[in-house]
Amino acid sequence: MDVLQKQLLKDESILWKGQPEANILFSASDVFLVPFSLLWGGFAIFWESSVLFMKDKAGQGAPIFFALFGIPFVLIGLYSIFGRFFYKKWKKQRTWYAVTDKRVLIVTSLFGENIQAAYINTLPCINKSVRSNGIGAVKFGNPSFMVGMYENTGMDFFASFYGKDVPTFYDIKDAEKVYQIVNDLRNK
């Protein structure tokens, strides 16, 4: 957690810190994304295999352009079906959250260090969702619908086309506690 310490401002102290649960891979959006990715990937693989293995009566295959055309669609399909879950777990293992007496902090170390911070007194609202096992998410603002559709799915890069994401602590064990700490700080 040294990653968090070096992000603190002068006279700032951490009240809570944690990491997302890396083994939670599915989100609410997967109700739509899993069937869609299976359809996309299935059709792309069918297309590519048809192009590569079908021959006409003269023994000629499809032009090479058709084979090359299908490759990006197969790769997107495979990422949507499998790859995004590996990426999501990898990202969660390199993400740290903190609530300080002044801010909420998210530090992600993927291809460098990415810091997302918001002062507690500037947060427009706080939303929480907690599962029956106590693990949940705390959102510090309201994302747009499309940003919310792709958040925490491993396909977050699609959300960047639709606006800015709000700081969110995903899949944390003590979502209720974090929610209370931030609300108490806002009420001071």
Helices and strands as residue ranges (DSSP letters): H 2-5, E 14-18, H 30-53, H 64-78, I 79-83, H 84-92, E 95-100, E 103-109, E 113-119, G 120-122, E 127-130, E 136-139, H 145-150, G 156-161, E 168-172, H 175-187
